[in-house]
Amino acid sequence: MNTFSQMENLILKLKEEIIEVLNLEDTKPEDINENDNLFGDGLGLDSIDALELIVLMEKNYGIKIKDPAQGKEIFKSIKILAEYIAAKRTK
């Protein structure tokens, strides 16, 4: 499997996990553009959702985010999140 398809698979998996964890019932993975903002204009997530994403990162990928500024950068879009996970995951 090449790196491109691994990243595509990770992006799809993240979309599915975010939909499940945040109970976005009317949203399908294909509805989410991996370059859209997760907060504000894009997916419209809020601070409670950010906490859920932090738990998801730790539980599913073994990544702890302690610095809020770092989290703000990582959670900019699903693509950036996937790139960070690919580089830092321990699970």
Buried (B, 14 or more C-beta within 10 A) or exposed (E): EEEEEEBBEBBBBBBEBBBEBBEBEEBEBEEBEBEBBBBEEBBEBEEEBBEBBBEBBBEBBEBEBEEEEEBEEBBBBBBBBBBBBBEBEEE
